[in-house]
Amino acid sequence: MSVLYNTYKLLPRFINNKLSMYGLVKPAPPINLTFSVTNLCNSKCRTCSIWKVYPEHRMSVKDELSLEEIEKIFKSIGPIYFFNISGGEPFLRKDLTEIIELGCEYLKPQVIHTPTNGILPERIEIDVRKILKMMQKINYKNPFTIKPSFDGIGEKHDNIRGVQRNFENVLETIKKLKNLQKEFPQLHVGLGTVISKFNVNDIGEIMNFVEKLGVDTYINEIAEVRTEMFDQEEGITPTWDLYEKAIQLFQKQVRKNLKTKKGLARITQSFRLYYYNLVVKILKEKYQVIPCYAGISNAHISPYGDVWPCCVLGYEKSFGNLRDVNYNFKKIWHSNKAKIIRKSIKNKDCYCPLANQAYANILYNFPALIQVIRDIF
């Protein structure tokens, strides 16, 4: 479990982040960096409105960060631990391989992850092979994880995702990715479901279907309102009781399969078991149940260079734009504006069940971490 072992190397960063929460020291660079490489998207999801951004001329794709700008930004950040690619649909960015190569060179992450809607199986296969070949060339051996979206079976998936034959294409994408695993063992293939009011009653059926696909991990997260997603329709989040009913069934299956999982897959599922219970509490109590380290442990960079504490607050509480500071991440990270927003988060002025941030919050919460470790071992 090299990934778990390498977390011990982050102890100085953990200490820094704890002290930063109370304003005692300047925060070190984030452990977890998410970069939305593009807002281009070929889905029309009912739970997200990113796909409307360019057709409705809200912003211009020409304003997205160039490869040269991205290199300057990554160089100014330095080493991190988790590097999450996001979108839009990441595989619509033609220089995705080059972006990930820059990430390997300057960020030196222990894990690189990207989601995909799986609509373009052939293109995804070509790009993933290209990425993995690049990783071999530069001797990057850490896990590269890909998580196609899987929100229903057949027409139900297509209806939620807004594209005909999406389900068909996702299955083809999974098949192609699993074939690539035979050649590239560092590739991890998972599936992810966004649990919304549109599919909360179908989770058992989806779970049973996914079980037959033989992927490394199957996880889910709750549909939520995020400024990152612009004006997505409200009312997409299921009620806490419906979510709890769905997730209890899911957790039972995860625990059954946990002992058969190894390495990164086992760690991921153990964290998720705790996360699912956390979501129920947050939905029910509408409160920041455990302290949130958004803007300290984690950072999110938009396609246009905005630095956010998280994608939920996003444009509403941006730390600033990297183009305004000559791409110097630390200038924004240590700015007075960032300090004010961090204080607001610490004071629990916000709450959310964001999965990406929950990982770090669990790491920093001793009782939660003990439970995760018990599940791992």
Contacts in CASP RR format, 6 or more apart in sequence:
PFRMAT RR
TARGET T0000
AUTHOR 0000-0000-0000
METHOD contacts of the structure
MODEL  1
MSVLYNTYKLLPRFINNKLSMYGLVKPAPPINLTFSVTNLCNSKCRTCSI
WKVYPEHRMSVKDELSLEEIEKIFKSIGPIYFFNISGGEPFLRKDLTEII
ELGCEYLKPQVIHTPTNGILPERIEIDVRKILKMMQKINYKNPFTIKPSF
DGIGEKHDNIRGVQRNFENVLETIKKLKNLQKEFPQLHVGLGTVISKFNV
NDIGEIMNFVEKLGVDTYINEIAEVRTEMFDQEEGITPTWDLYEKAIQLF
QKQVRKNLKTKKGLARITQSFRLYYYNLVVKILKEKYQVIPCYAGISNAH
ISPYGDVWPCCVLGYEKSFGNLRDVNYNFKKIWHSNKAKIIRKSIKNKDC
YCPLANQAYANILYNFPALIQVIRDIF
1 263 0 8 1.000
1 266 0 8 1.000
1 267 0 8 1.000
1 376 0 8 1.000
3 110 0 8 1.000
3 111 0 8 1.000
3 142 0 8 1.000
3 143 0 8 1.000
3 263 0 8 1.000
3 264 0 8 1.000
3 267 0 8 1.000
4 263 0 8 1.000
4 267 0 8 1.000
4 376 0 8 1.000
6 81 0 8 1.000
6 110 0 8 1.000
7 81 0 8 1.000
7 363 0 8 1.000
10 31 0 8 1.000
10 81 0 8 1.000
13 28 0 8 1.000
13 31 0 8 1.000
14 363 0 8 1.000
14 364 0 8 1.000
16 25 0 8 1.000
16 27 0 8 1.000
16 28 0 8 1.000
17 27 0 8 1.000
17 28 0 8 1.000
17 31 0 8 1.000
17 293 0 8 1.000
17 296 0 8 1.000
17 297 0 8 1.000
17 364 0 8 1.000
18 364 0 8 1.000
19 25 0 8 1.000
20 26 0 8 1.000
20 27 0 8 1.000
20 28 0 8 1.000
20 296 0 8 1.000
20 342 0 8 1.000
21 291 0 8 1.000
21 293 0 8 1.000
21 296 0 8 1.000
21 342 0 8 1.000
21 346 0 8 1.000
22 346 0 8 1.000
23 339 0 8 1.000
26 334 0 8 1.000
27 295 0 8 1.000
27 296 0 8 1.000
27 333 0 8 1.000
27 334 0 8 1.000
27 342 0 8 1.000
29 77 0 8 1.000
29 78 0 8 1.000
29 79 0 8 1.000
29 80 0 8 1.000
29 329 0 8 1.000
29 330 0 8 1.000
29 333 0 8 1.000
30 77 0 8 1.000
30 80 0 8 1.000
30 295 0 8 1.000
30 296 0 8 1.000
30 297 0 8 1.000
30 298 0 8 1.000
30 299 0 8 1.000
31 80 0 8 1.000
31 81 0 8 1.000
31 82 0 8 1.000
31 297 0 8 1.000
31 298 0 8 1.000
31 360 0 8 1.000
32 80 0 8 1.000
32 81 0 8 1.000
32 82 0 8 1.000
32 84 0 8 1.000
32 297 0 8 1.000
32 298 0 8 1.000
32 299 0 8 1.000
32 356 0 8 1.000
32 359 0 8 1.000
32 360 0 8 1.000
33 77 0 8 1.000
33 80 0 8 1.000
33 82 0 8 1.000
33 83 0 8 1.000
33 84 0 8 1.000
33 107 0 8 1.000
33 109 0 8 1.000
33 298 0 8 1.000
33 299 0 8 1.000
33 300 0 8 1.000
33 301 0 8 1.000
34 84 0 8 1.000
34 85 0 8 1.000
34 86 0 8 1.000
34 298 0 8 1.000
34 299 0 8 1.000
34 300 0 8 1.000
34 301 0 8 1.000
34 311 0 8 1.000
34 356 0 8 1.000
35 70 0 8 1.000
35 83 0 8 1.000
35 84 0 8 1.000
35 85 0 8 1.000
35 86 0 8 1.000
35 99 0 8 1.000
35 300 0 8 1.000
35 301 0 8 1.000
36 86 0 8 1.000
36 87 0 8 1.000
36 88 0 8 1.000
36 228 0 8 1.000
36 300 0 8 1.000
36 301 0 8 1.000
36 302 0 8 1.000
36 303 0 8 1.000
36 311 0 8 1.000
37 64 0 8 1.000
37 85 0 8 1.000
37 86 0 8 1.000
37 87 0 8 1.000
37 90 0 8 1.000
37 93 0 8 1.000
37 96 0 8 1.000
37 99 0 8 1.000
37 303 0 8 1.000
38 61 0 8 1.000
38 64 0 8 1.000
38 87 0 8 1.000
38 88 0 8 1.000
38 89 0 8 1.000
38 90 0 8 1.000
38 92 0 8 1.000
38 93 0 8 1.000
38 303 0 8 1.000
39 50 0 8 1.000
39 53 0 8 1.000
39 54 0 8 1.000
39 59 0 8 1.000
39 61 0 8 1.000
39 64 0 8 1.000
39 87 0 8 1.000
39 88 0 8 1.000
39 303 0 8 1.000
40 54 0 8 1.000
40 61 0 8 1.000
40 88 0 8 1.000
40 89 0 8 1.000
40 92 0 8 1.000
40 93 0 8 1.000
41 50 0 8 1.000
41 51 0 8 1.000
41 87 0 8 1.000
41 88 0 8 1.000
41 89 0 8 1.000
41 92 0 8 1.000
41 117 0 8 1.000
42 51 0 8 1.000
42 89 0 8 1.000
42 92 0 8 1.000
42 117 0 8 1.000
42 119 0 8 1.000
42 120 0 8 1.000
42 163 0 8 1.000
43 51 0 8 1.000
43 89 0 8 1.000
43 117 0 8 1.000
43 119 0 8 1.000
43 161 0 8 1.000
43 162 0 8 1.000
43 163 0 8 1.000
43 166 0 8 1.000
44 51 0 8 1.000
44 161 0 8 1.000
44 162 0 8 1.000
44 163 0 8 1.000
45 51 0 8 1.000
45 160 0 8 1.000
45 161 0 8 1.000
45 162 0 8 1.000
46 159 0 8 1.000
46 160 0 8 1.000
46 161 0 8 1.000
46 162 0 8 1.000
46 196 0 8 1.000
46 198 0 8 1.000
46 233 0 8 1.000
46 236 0 8 1.000
47 160 0 8 1.000
47 194 0 8 1.000
47 196 0 8 1.000
47 198 0 8 1.000
47 223 0 8 1.000
47 229 0 8 1.000
47 232 0 8 1.000
47 236 0 8 1.000
48 229 0 8 1.000
48 232 0 8 1.000
49 229 0 8 1.000
49 230 0 8 1.000
49 231 0 8 1.000
49 232 0 8 1.000
49 233 0 8 1.000
50 87 0 8 1.000
50 88 0 8 1.000
50 228 0 8 1.000
50 229 0 8 1.000
50 230 0 8 1.000
51 88 0 8 1.000
52 58 0 8 1.000
52 230 0 8 1.000
52 231 0 8 1.000
53 59 0 8 1.000
53 230 0 8 1.000
54 60 0 8 1.000
54 61 0 8 1.000
58 230 0 8 1.000
59 304 0 8 1.000
63 303 0 8 1.000
63 304 0 8 1.000
64 303 0 8 1.000
64 304 0 8 1.000
65 73 0 8 1.000
65 303 0 8 1.000
65 304 0 8 1.000
65 305 0 8 1.000
67 95 0 8 1.000
67 98 0 8 1.000
67 99 0 8 1.000
67 102 0 8 1.000
69 305 0 8 1.000
69 322 0 8 1.000
69 323 0 8 1.000
69 327 0 8 1.000
70 99 0 8 1.000
70 102 0 8 1.000
71 102 0 8 1.000
71 106 0 8 1.000
72 326 0 8 1.000
72 327 0 8 1.000
73 301 0 8 1.000
73 305 0 8 1.000
73 322 0 8 1.000
73 327 0 8 1.000
73 329 0 8 1.000
74 102 0 8 1.000
74 103 0 8 1.000
74 105 0 8 1.000
74 106 0 8 1.000
74 107 0 8 1.000
75 106 0 8 1.000
76 327 0 8 1.000
76 328 0 8 1.000
76 329 0 8 1.000
76 330 0 8 1.000
77 106 0 8 1.000
77 107 0 8 1.000
77 329 0 8 1.000
78 106 0 8 1.000
78 107 0 8 1.000
78 108 0 8 1.000
79 107 0 8 1.000
79 108 0 8 1.000
79 109 0 8 1.000
80 107 0 8 1.000
80 108 0 8 1.000
80 109 0 8 1.000
81 109 0 8 1.000
81 110 0 8 1.000
81 111 0 8 1.000
82 109 0 8 1.000
82 110 0 8 1.000
82 111 0 8 1.000
82 113 0 8 1.000
82 359 0 8 1.000
83 103 0 8 1.000
83 107 0 8 1.000
83 109 0 8 1.000
83 111 0 8 1.000
83 112 0 8 1.000
83 113 0 8 1.000
84 113 0 8 1.000
84 114 0 8 1.000
84 356 0 8 1.000
85 96 0 8 1.000
85 99 0 8 1.000
85 100 0 8 1.000
85 112 0 8 1.000
85 113 0 8 1.000
85 114 0 8 1.000
85 115 0 8 1.000
86 114 0 8 1.000
86 115 0 8 1.000
86 300 0 8 1.000
86 311 0 8 1.000
87 115 0 8 1.000
87 303 0 8 1.000
89 116 0 8 1.000
89 117 0 8 1.000
89 119 0 8 1.000
90 96 0 8 1.000
90 114 0 8 1.000
90 115 0 8 1.000
90 116 0 8 1.000
91 116 0 8 1.000
91 118 0 8 1.000
91 120 0 8 1.000
91 123 0 8 1.000
91 124 0 8 1.000
91 127 0 8 1.000
93 99 0 8 1.000
96 127 0 8 1.000
96 131 0 8 1.000
97 127 0 8 1.000
97 130 0 8 1.000
97 131 0 8 1.000
97 134 0 8 1.000
100 112 0 8 1.000
100 131 0 8 1.000
100 134 0 8 1.000
101 134 0 8 1.000
101 138 0 8 1.000
103 109 0 8 1.000
103 112 0 8 1.000
104 112 0 8 1.000
104 135 0 8 1.000
104 138 0 8 1.000
104 140 0 8 1.000
105 138 0 8 1.000
109 142 0 8 1.000
110 142 0 8 1.000
110 143 0 8 1.000
111 142 0 8 1.000
111 143 0 8 1.000
111 145 0 8 1.000
111 264 0 8 1.000
112 142 0 8 1.000
112 143 0 8 1.000
112 144 0 8 1.000
112 145 0 8 1.000
113 144 0 8 1.000
113 145 0 8 1.000
113 146 0 8 1.000
113 147 0 8 1.000
114 145 0 8 1.000
114 146 0 8 1.000
114 147 0 8 1.000
115 146 0 8 1.000
115 147 0 8 1.000
115 148 0 8 1.000
115 149 0 8 1.000
115 192 0 8 1.000
116 124 0 8 1.000
116 146 0 8 1.000
116 147 0 8 1.000
116 148 0 8 1.000
116 149 0 8 1.000
116 173 0 8 1.000
117 148 0 8 1.000
117 149 0 8 1.000
117 161 0 8 1.000
117 163 0 8 1.000
117 166 0 8 1.000
117 170 0 8 1.000
118 124 0 8 1.000
118 148 0 8 1.000
118 149 0 8 1.000
118 166 0 8 1.000
118 169 0 8 1.000
118 170 0 8 1.000
118 173 0 8 1.000
119 163 0 8 1.000
119 166 0 8 1.000
119 169 0 8 1.000
119 170 0 8 1.000
120 169 0 8 1.000
120 173 0 8 1.000
121 169 0 8 1.000
121 172 0 8 1.000
121 173 0 8 1.000
121 175 0 8 1.000
121 176 0 8 1.000
122 176 0 8 1.000
124 173 0 8 1.000
124 176 0 8 1.000
124 177 0 8 1.000
125 173 0 8 1.000
125 176 0 8 1.000
125 177 0 8 1.000
125 180 0 8 1.000
128 146 0 8 1.000
128 177 0 8 1.000
128 180 0 8 1.000
128 187 0 8 1.000
129 180 0 8 1.000
129 184 0 8 1.000
131 144 0 8 1.000
132 144 0 8 1.000
132 180 0 8 1.000
132 183 0 8 1.000
132 184 0 8 1.000
132 186 0 8 1.000
132 187 0 8 1.000
135 141 0 8 1.000
135 144 0 8 1.000
135 186 0 8 1.000
136 184 0 8 1.000
141 186 0 8 1.000
142 186 0 8 1.000
143 186 0 8 1.000
143 187 0 8 1.000
143 188 0 8 1.000
143 264 0 8 1.000
144 184 0 8 1.000
144 186 0 8 1.000
144 187 0 8 1.000
144 188 0 8 1.000
145 187 0 8 1.000
145 188 0 8 1.000
145 189 0 8 1.000
145 190 0 8 1.000
145 216 0 8 1.000
145 264 0 8 1.000
146 177 0 8 1.000
146 187 0 8 1.000
146 188 0 8 1.000
146 189 0 8 1.000
146 190 0 8 1.000
147 190 0 8 1.000
147 191 0 8 1.000
147 192 0 8 1.000
147 217 0 8 1.000
147 219 0 8 1.000
148 170 0 8 1.000
148 173 0 8 1.000
148 174 0 8 1.000
148 177 0 8 1.000
148 189 0 8 1.000
148 190 0 8 1.000
148 191 0 8 1.000
148 192 0 8 1.000
149 161 0 8 1.000
149 170 0 8 1.000
149 191 0 8 1.000
149 192 0 8 1.000
149 193 0 8 1.000
149 194 0 8 1.000
150 157 0 8 1.000
150 170 0 8 1.000
150 191 0 8 1.000
150 192 0 8 1.000
150 193 0 8 1.000
150 206 0 8 1.000
150 210 0 8 1.000
150 218 0 8 1.000
151 157 0 8 1.000
151 160 0 8 1.000
151 161 0 8 1.000
151 193 0 8 1.000
151 194 0 8 1.000
151 196 0 8 1.000
151 198 0 8 1.000
151 199 0 8 1.000
151 206 0 8 1.000
152 160 0 8 1.000
152 167 0 8 1.000
152 193 0 8 1.000
152 199 0 8 1.000
152 202 0 8 1.000
152 205 0 8 1.000
152 206 0 8 1.000
153 167 0 8 1.000
153 202 0 8 1.000
153 205 0 8 1.000
153 206 0 8 1.000
153 209 0 8 1.000
154 167 0 8 1.000
154 168 0 8 1.000
155 167 0 8 1.000
156 199 0 8 1.000
156 202 0 8 1.000
157 166 0 8 1.000
157 167 0 8 1.000
157 170 0 8 1.000
158 164 0 8 1.000
158 165 0 8 1.000
158 166 0 8 1.000
158 167 0 8 1.000
159 198 0 8 1.000
160 196 0 8 1.000
160 198 0 8 1.000
160 199 0 8 1.000
171 213 0 8 1.000
174 189 0 8 1.000
174 191 0 8 1.000
174 213 0 8 1.000
174 215 0 8 1.000
177 187 0 8 1.000
177 189 0 8 1.000
178 189 0 8 1.000
178 214 0 8 1.000
178 215 0 8 1.000
180 187 0 8 1.000
181 187 0 8 1.000
181 189 0 8 1.000
188 216 0 8 1.000
188 217 0 8 1.000
188 264 0 8 1.000
188 265 0 8 1.000
189 215 0 8 1.000
189 216 0 8 1.000
190 215 0 8 1.000
190 216 0 8 1.000
190 217 0 8 1.000
190 218 0 8 1.000
190 219 0 8 1.000
191 210 0 8 1.000
191 213 0 8 1.000
191 215 0 8 1.000
191 217 0 8 1.000
191 218 0 8 1.000
191 219 0 8 1.000
192 218 0 8 1.000
192 219 0 8 1.000
192 220 0 8 1.000
192 221 0 8 1.000
193 199 0 8 1.000
193 203 0 8 1.000
193 206 0 8 1.000
193 218 0 8 1.000
193 219 0 8 1.000
193 220 0 8 1.000
193 221 0 8 1.000
194 220 0 8 1.000
194 221 0 8 1.000
194 222 0 8 1.000
194 223 0 8 1.000
195 203 0 8 1.000
195 220 0 8 1.000
195 221 0 8 1.000
195 222 0 8 1.000
195 223 0 8 1.000
195 238 0 8 1.000
195 243 0 8 1.000
195 246 0 8 1.000
195 247 0 8 1.000
196 222 0 8 1.000
196 223 0 8 1.000
196 236 0 8 1.000
196 237 0 8 1.000
196 238 0 8 1.000
197 223 0 8 1.000
197 235 0 8 1.000
197 236 0 8 1.000
197 237 0 8 1.000
197 238 0 8 1.000
198 236 0 8 1.000
199 206 0 8 1.000
200 238 0 8 1.000
200 242 0 8 1.000
200 243 0 8 1.000
200 246 0 8 1.000
201 242 0 8 1.000
201 246 0 8 1.000
203 220 0 8 1.000
203 246 0 8 1.000
203 247 0 8 1.000
203 249 0 8 1.000
203 250 0 8 1.000
204 246 0 8 1.000
204 249 0 8 1.000
204 250 0 8 1.000
207 218 0 8 1.000
207 249 0 8 1.000
207 250 0 8 1.000
207 253 0 8 1.000
210 218 0 8 1.000
211 218 0 8 1.000
211 253 0 8 1.000
216 261 0 8 1.000
216 264 0 8 1.000
216 265 0 8 1.000
217 261 0 8 1.000
217 265 0 8 1.000
217 268 0 8 1.000
217 269 0 8 1.000
219 268 0 8 1.000
219 269 0 8 1.000
219 272 0 8 1.000
219 355 0 8 1.000
220 247 0 8 1.000
220 250 0 8 1.000
221 279 0 8 1.000
221 353 0 8 1.000
221 354 0 8 1.000
221 355 0 8 1.000
222 237 0 8 1.000
222 238 0 8 1.000
222 243 0 8 1.000
222 279 0 8 1.000
222 283 0 8 1.000
222 353 0 8 1.000
223 236 0 8 1.000
223 237 0 8 1.000
223 238 0 8 1.000
224 236 0 8 1.000
224 237 0 8 1.000
224 312 0 8 1.000
224 352 0 8 1.000
224 353 0 8 1.000
224 354 0 8 1.000
225 232 0 8 1.000
225 234 0 8 1.000
225 236 0 8 1.000
225 237 0 8 1.000
225 312 0 8 1.000
226 232 0 8 1.000
226 311 0 8 1.000
226 312 0 8 1.000
226 314 0 8 1.000
226 354 0 8 1.000
227 311 0 8 1.000
227 312 0 8 1.000
227 313 0 8 1.000
227 314 0 8 1.000
227 315 0 8 1.000
227 316 0 8 1.000
228 300 0 8 1.000
228 302 0 8 1.000
228 308 0 8 1.000
228 311 0 8 1.000
228 312 0 8 1.000
228 314 0 8 1.000
228 315 0 8 1.000
237 283 0 8 1.000
238 246 0 8 1.000
239 283 0 8 1.000
240 280 0 8 1.000
240 283 0 8 1.000
240 284 0 8 1.000
243 279 0 8 1.000
243 280 0 8 1.000
243 283 0 8 1.000
244 280 0 8 1.000
247 276 0 8 1.000
247 279 0 8 1.000
247 280 0 8 1.000
250 276 0 8 1.000
251 273 0 8 1.000
251 276 0 8 1.000
251 277 0 8 1.000
254 269 0 8 1.000
254 272 0 8 1.000
254 273 0 8 1.000
255 273 0 8 1.000
255 375 0 8 1.000
257 269 0 8 1.000
258 266 0 8 1.000
258 269 0 8 1.000
258 270 0 8 1.000
258 273 0 8 1.000
258 375 0 8 1.000
261 269 0 8 1.000
266 376 0 8 1.000
267 376 0 8 1.000
269 375 0 8 1.000
270 372 0 8 1.000
270 373 0 8 1.000
270 375 0 8 1.000
270 376 0 8 1.000
271 358 0 8 1.000
271 359 0 8 1.000
271 362 0 8 1.000
271 372 0 8 1.000
272 355 0 8 1.000
273 372 0 8 1.000
273 375 0 8 1.000
274 362 0 8 1.000
274 368 0 8 1.000
274 371 0 8 1.000
274 372 0 8 1.000
274 375 0 8 1.000
275 355 0 8 1.000
275 358 0 8 1.000
275 359 0 8 1.000
275 362 0 8 1.000
278 289 0 8 1.000
278 290 0 8 1.000
278 353 0 8 1.000
278 358 0 8 1.000
278 362 0 8 1.000
278 368 0 8 1.000
279 353 0 8 1.000
281 289 0 8 1.000
282 288 0 8 1.000
282 289 0 8 1.000
282 351 0 8 1.000
282 352 0 8 1.000
282 353 0 8 1.000
283 353 0 8 1.000
286 351 0 8 1.000
287 348 0 8 1.000
287 351 0 8 1.000
288 348 0 8 1.000
288 350 0 8 1.000
288 351 0 8 1.000
289 351 0 8 1.000
290 361 0 8 1.000
290 362 0 8 1.000
290 365 0 8 1.000
290 368 0 8 1.000
291 346 0 8 1.000
291 361 0 8 1.000
291 364 0 8 1.000
291 365 0 8 1.000
292 345 0 8 1.000
292 346 0 8 1.000
292 348 0 8 1.000
292 350 0 8 1.000
292 351 0 8 1.000
292 357 0 8 1.000
292 361 0 8 1.000
293 357 0 8 1.000
293 360 0 8 1.000
293 361 0 8 1.000
293 364 0 8 1.000
294 309 0 8 1.000
294 310 0 8 1.000
294 313 0 8 1.000
294 345 0 8 1.000
294 354 0 8 1.000
294 357 0 8 1.000
295 309 0 8 1.000
295 310 0 8 1.000
295 319 0 8 1.000
295 338 0 8 1.000
295 341 0 8 1.000
295 342 0 8 1.000
295 345 0 8 1.000
296 342 0 8 1.000
297 357 0 8 1.000
297 360 0 8 1.000
297 361 0 8 1.000
297 363 0 8 1.000
297 364 0 8 1.000
298 309 0 8 1.000
298 310 0 8 1.000
298 356 0 8 1.000
298 357 0 8 1.000
298 360 0 8 1.000
299 307 0 8 1.000
299 308 0 8 1.000
299 309 0 8 1.000
299 333 0 8 1.000
300 307 0 8 1.000
300 308 0 8 1.000
300 309 0 8 1.000
300 310 0 8 1.000
300 311 0 8 1.000
300 314 0 8 1.000
301 307 0 8 1.000
301 308 0 8 1.000
301 322 0 8 1.000
302 308 0 8 1.000
302 314 0 8 1.000
302 315 0 8 1.000
302 318 0 8 1.000
304 321 0 8 1.000
304 323 0 8 1.000
305 321 0 8 1.000
305 322 0 8 1.000
305 323 0 8 1.000
306 314 0 8 1.000
306 315 0 8 1.000
306 318 0 8 1.000
306 319 0 8 1.000
306 320 0 8 1.000
306 321 0 8 1.000
306 322 0 8 1.000
307 318 0 8 1.000
307 319 0 8 1.000
307 320 0 8 1.000
307 321 0 8 1.000
307 322 0 8 1.000
307 329 0 8 1.000
307 332 0 8 1.000
307 333 0 8 1.000
307 338 0 8 1.000
308 314 0 8 1.000
308 315 0 8 1.000
308 317 0 8 1.000
308 318 0 8 1.000
308 319 0 8 1.000
309 317 0 8 1.000
309 319 0 8 1.000
309 338 0 8 1.000
309 341 0 8 1.000
309 342 0 8 1.000
309 345 0 8 1.000
310 352 0 8 1.000
310 354 0 8 1.000
310 356 0 8 1.000
310 357 0 8 1.000
311 354 0 8 1.000
311 356 0 8 1.000
312 350 0 8 1.000
312 352 0 8 1.000
312 354 0 8 1.000
313 341 0 8 1.000
313 350 0 8 1.000
317 341 0 8 1.000
317 344 0 8 1.000
319 332 0 8 1.000
319 333 0 8 1.000
319 335 0 8 1.000
319 337 0 8 1.000
319 338 0 8 1.000
319 341 0 8 1.000
320 332 0 8 1.000
320 335 0 8 1.000
320 337 0 8 1.000
320 338 0 8 1.000
321 332 0 8 1.000
322 328 0 8 1.000
322 329 0 8 1.000
322 332 0 8 1.000
325 331 0 8 1.000
325 332 0 8 1.000
332 338 0 8 1.000
344 350 0 8 1.000
361 368 0 8 1.000
362 368 0 8 1.000
362 369 0 8 1.000
362 372 0 8 1.000
363 369 0 8 1.000
END
